[in-house]
Amino acid sequence: MYAVGLVLTLLVHLCVGEYVRLTWNVTYVQVNRDGYVDRLAIGVNNQLPIAPVYITQGDTLFLTVHNMLNVPTAIHAHGLVQTNMPYMDGSSMITQCGIPPNSSFTYEIRSNNQSGTFFLHSHHMGQLADGLRTPFIIREKYPEYEDVLVALEDWYATDSRDKLVELLAPDTNAPLTPTFPFGLINGYNGNDTQTIQFTRGKKYRLRVMSMSTTEYWKFSIPGHKLSVVEADGVACEPQVVDGLDLAPAQRYSVVVTAHESDEYNFVYNCTLYADFVPKIAGLNPRVYTGLIEYKRGAPIKHVAVGDLVWADDVSMRARDKEPVFGVDRQIELAMRGFLTTDKRRLRRLGTLPYAEPHVPTIFTAMSMGALAMDSRVYGPQTQAYIIGYNQSVELVIKNVQGQPHSQHQHGGTFQIIERGPVDHSELEPPPDPRFSLDDVPKIPMRSYSGVPMRRDTIDVPPFSYVKVRLRMESGIWLHHCHLSPSHDVAGLSVTFVVAPDVMQKTLEIPQVLYEQCAMQGIKTEGNAAGNWGFDMTGLPPAPVEMPKAPASVQGAPAKALPKVPK
């Protein structure tokens, strides 16, 4: 009997996994991460960087967050699908009211069958940019390779709250003065890179991830090939490349085979860059190098680098070979600037810039009965799209501007169907353009082959579109640009309200979430304004866009072209 019980216990452990409990005291900390500027940041247990979190596939993480800030906070498990628990998604004023100051909430994060490279970060205003972010790794039960983490961040000298004031304040049509962040690698100044130890002939899994807020990263190991085996938590058939080009919030796993000889050591390159701000030596790009050490004291072999082959998601194939979805509904989104009549520089994906409702969207969906199926109850600036149960949606995401956007989907992953150019007639001349639309590079149209790759964060380069398909669990799921706070808080978000009729029958929101809303004076029933029906009294009026001048009088642009998408 004891033997039978032991076997059953082992089987339960293998199938269900363990409960991992972790406590975060979210606090303000004074830091100097770039070697130049002391600034107030947000850390955990009075420390920054925050220690990476590791669990195993099948485990459930119980993350208890004590908010010791003077403002609310919320924690999002980036890339995790919160099956049957959308209220654990951690999106402030969407799936919860946020954790009030001096209060606590425990997130239940089930890995289920998911494994891969994710991260935990604040989803309240611009707190992500203030340091509240850390890698979240879900290891396979039987890993094939030794893990090496390469977590990349950008770091600004300015507090996100001050940056938001600058971004959203009424102003002239002039562009903001560009700022140049420093790079952090595994939480520390990029100039102090850590050595990566290689043993000859051994294979390593490098988890290379961008937790950046605005700028992009490139990663390579000259003299070594990188075999991509995962993108954003989705395993893929190996794609052999020379380097990775990561938009904010993207992640890759690559397998690197060490050389058979330890005669030489090598270097790895991490380059922080942005094509949308001026290139200034030492500021943009910033190049950081670290040592790949085979043998202590061995000479470094510098490998000449020519044209590199970069990871390309549209040509990857998901390892599970999930068939391409049909199309039940198509939604077109376009990133556009939105200069208001009071000269605020907002942005929009739909018809208006996104703005938080007065009632978190999940509570509107749960309390409005049959009206929850009508997008109007969610308010004009929540930009809500009602999606039916088990519907397959095709998104056509257009970037009509000269700046890239990194689009993240909560509640699911995109099947990547197609990339191509936006029609020239749709392109948006920026108010202070740095390139002529007549000189836009020719962008090739490319489609998936065989089975599509999936990921949760997709780069949309300038003047291009990406066509993706997805099927989401019932719940409230945000779709937004992950350039933060400059784009998401400025309005580049929409809300997918998936099967609210099913939510009303199947979900039971924890009582503590209602209580935390009450502590902040936030209603938990009614429409976006906290009223019944379509009465939006109490919501601020929607912004009004300033009429655009004809392109012919907007000034002669300087000629500086964006990169052609990979």
Secondary structure as UniProt FT lines:
FT   HELIX           2..16
FT   STRAND          19..31
FT   STRAND          39..44
FT   TURN            45..46
FT   STRAND          53..56
FT   TURN            57..58
FT   STRAND          60..67
FT   STRAND          75..78
FT   TURN            83..84
FT   HELIX           86..88
FT   TURN            93..95
FT   TURN            101..102
FT   STRAND          103..110
FT   TURN            112..113
FT   STRAND          116..122
FT   TURN            125..126
FT   HELIX           127..130
FT   STRAND          133..139
FT   STRAND          146..155
FT   HELIX           160..168
FT   STRAND          182..185
FT   TURN            186..187
FT   STRAND          188..189
FT   HELIX           190..192
FT   STRAND          196..197
FT   TURN            200..201
FT   STRAND          203..210
FT   STRAND          216..220
FT   TURN            222..223
FT   STRAND          226..231
FT   TURN            232..233
FT   STRAND          234..241
FT   STRAND          243..246
FT   TURN            248..249
FT   STRAND          251..257
FT   STRAND          265..273
FT   TURN            275..276
FT   TURN            281..283
FT   STRAND          286..293
FT   TURN            296..297
FT   HELIX           313..315
FT   TURN            319..320
FT   STRAND          329..340
FT   TURN            341..342
FT   STRAND          345..348
FT   HELIX           361..367
FT   HELIX           369..373
FT   HELIX           375..378
FT   TURN            380..381
FT   STRAND          384..387
FT   TURN            389..390
FT   STRAND          393..399
FT   STRAND          405..409
FT   TURN            410..411
FT   STRAND          414..421
FT   HELIX           424..426
FT   HELIX           437..439
FT   STRAND          446..447
FT   STRAND          454..455
FT   STRAND          457..460
FT   TURN            462..463
FT   STRAND          464..470
FT   STRAND          475..481
FT   TURN            484..491
FT   STRAND          493..498
FT   HELIX           500..506
FT   HELIX           511..519
FT   TURN            520..521
FT   TURN            528..529
FT   TURN            533..534
FT   TURN            537..538
FT   HELIX           551..553
//
